Amino acid sequence: MLDSSPALVEALQKVTTIAQMVLLVPRQAVEDSGRAAAATAAGATGNGAPATDRAPSDDNKGEGTDNDSNSVTFGPPGPLLIINTHLFFHPYAPHIRSLHTAAILEEAAVALAEWQQIAQLQQSRSPAAGNLQASVAAEPGLLQQLPQLPAPTVLFCGDLNSDLNDGVPGVIEMLQTGKLAANHWDWQMGASFRWGKEEEEYAEEEQQQQQQGGQQQQQQQQHGHVQCSLQEDDGHVFDPPI
């Protein structure tokens, strides 16, 4: 796509975006990890009781029970991945917003995979975990809880500069379905985008295209009327020169 769209390449080189990402893990999971680590250390020295002898905390009382037939049973709380961004504003560049959104989601997937890798290395007590851990700002014991927790729920928020005036924007379509069709109107509108082009120029071009479309439609109607008027009784239709 980029090879056939030099204007898009230039625009992507000029337009930048920013995104912030943070992974929130339930506090209970971190606290349980700390208690388990302390119990393991105490058991290794012969002091204290093993983690399995710990009485359930008040937070866990009644969790997962079904004493009331009308009650709702919830599973363990899962991580929450929050992404905040501010996408490009130009009304004639929805395709750039879609591309930036895809890039942000890819970065989020890479980060999650890296955190999962660190967690697995920590569990195996690999020395490589320390090198990777140094590049991640996380509380002690947090990442190693990821393999035991459900997959993170992604909350994508911010100023998306997307509205519903022309239909479902590509950004929303991608976030809802995980893909964006090749015939989506984002690509069609973005095909005319040029870096440095003023919005008034786009409006003038749209007006000219509408006028040309109206003239062509009028000519087609006139052409059809002439054909009908020249029809002979024997059924032949003359095609007059235009």
Sequence and secondary structure as in RCSB ss.txt:
>XXXX:A:sequence
MLDSSPALVEALQKVTTIAQMVLLVPRQAVEDSGRAAAATAAGATGNGAPATDRAPSDDNKGEGTDNDSNSVTFG
PPGPLLIINTHLFFHPYAPHIRSLHTAAILEEAAVALAEWQQIAQLQQSRSPAAGNLQASVAAEPGLLQQLPQLP
APTVLFCGDLNSDLNDGVPGVIEMLQTGKLAANHWDWQMGASFRWGKEEEEYAEEEQQQQQQGGQQQQQQQQHGH
VQCSLQEDDGHVFDPPI
>XXXX:A:secstr
  TT HHHHHHHHH   EEEEEEE  HHHHHHHHHHHHHHHHHHHT S  GGGS   GGGTTTT   STT     
    EEEEEEE    TT HHHHHHHHHHHHHHHHHHHHHHHHHHHHHHTT THHHHHHTTS   TTTGGGGGGS 
  EEEEEEE    STTSS HHHHHHHHS   TT HHHHHHTT  TT  HHHHHHHHHHHHHHHHHHHHHHHHHHH
HHHHT  TTS       
